[in-house]
Amino acid sequence: MSNDDVLGDKIPSDQEMSMRQFCFHVMNLGGGARGPQYFPGSHPVSLNRENLQLLRRCFYYATWKADGTRYMMLITMDGCYLVDRHFSFRRVQMRFPCRHHANEKGFSEKCHHYTLLDGEMVIDTVPDSLKQERRYLIYDMMAINTVPIIERPFYERWKMLEREVIEPRNFERQHIYQSQNPYYRYDLEPFRVRRKDFWQLSAVTKLLKVFIPKLSHDADGLVFQGWDDSYVPRTHEVLLKWKYPEMNSVDFLFEMVGDRQSLYLFERGKKRLMDGRVAFPDGNDPSTYAGKIIECSWDSEQNVWICMRVRVDKGAPNEFNTYKKVMSIKDNITEEVLLNEINEIIRLPMYADRIQNESRSHQHNSSRRR
């Protein structure tokens, strides 16, 4: 089982085009000159000394950065469609019932139709059995039953995701498990589904020191999400990602002519030749990587790019501007620097007051439940 596995079944091109247009409509993107072949999902930018100050100006939450495969998911009554970075749609058999439509047996008579989600597919390793299983971690929702919601603040979309998508599915699944005559086999679906958790910045130390080391899948850093932000397609300058310094990377197009290596990025839609050479793992033959997108980290001691993996999920290298941002992180924001900054930030009134208010609200709700 691998993150590079192709999931789902190919669909007719006219159906795919129609679904692409729906995604563009939801995100307020016309077909435009770039055309619908470009993946419209939101992309974070790398955390640096400059944009780190955004955490002081706006209220942020944090989550772990899973080392999985990015997919949007379009749910319709006819099936679910995974949308990869190539903006290709592939059908998978999944069921997502709607809220408040369950009959006396717990079975929902209405399912989501044109609900658009964003998330990442990971491979969990079950600790006891070492069995592997896929899980789709959903972290955002852009439309519900054809209605766009990208202008709503993130915290509303995130709560709506649990209430409207996850809870009805779990409710129906539980009733089916208890039924003597199950009418749908959730256990035969190709992967499991859950909403991804987000935490206040005051929990980042615990997230790094306790939570991530215990994860059943790989993680390579953190994502900082503005709690009040709308969903911004493509590059989102205030959606921030921090990667462990040794994991900062660039995606190149690798080509070879004879024995000569060539590394390319994109600049204004055209290939740009870059300096540098690549070291491949275990002495692999470089020619086997020719024509592929390779993810590389920079070894400053050896002055060489280290190939980490082939990006089969990507059809193009990084833009030159992305490369410049990654290479500008020479003043690497280490884990220690990050935690020191955050410990200062959470003392700001904007954070301290909100954390205190949410703590009081939680205590009040807990006492009411007793």
Secondary structure, DSSP 8 states (H G I E B T S, - for coil): --TT---SEE--HHHHHHHHHHHHHHTT--STTT-TTS--S-EEEE--TTGGGHHHHS-EEEEEEESSEEEEEEEETTEEEEE-TT--EEEE----B-TT-B-TTS-BS-B--SEEEEEEEEEEE-TTT--EEEEEEEEEEEEETTEE-TTS-HHHHHHHHIIIIIHHHHHHHHHHHH-SS-SS-GGGSSSEEEE---EEGGGHHHIIIIIGGG-SS-EEEEEEEETT-----SEEEEEEEEE-GGG--EEEEEEEETTEEEEEEEETTEEEEE---EE-GGG--GGGGTTEEEEEEEETTTTEEEEEEE-TT-SS--BHHHHHHHHTTTS---HHHHHHHHHHHTTSHHHHHHHHHHHHHHHHHHHHH-
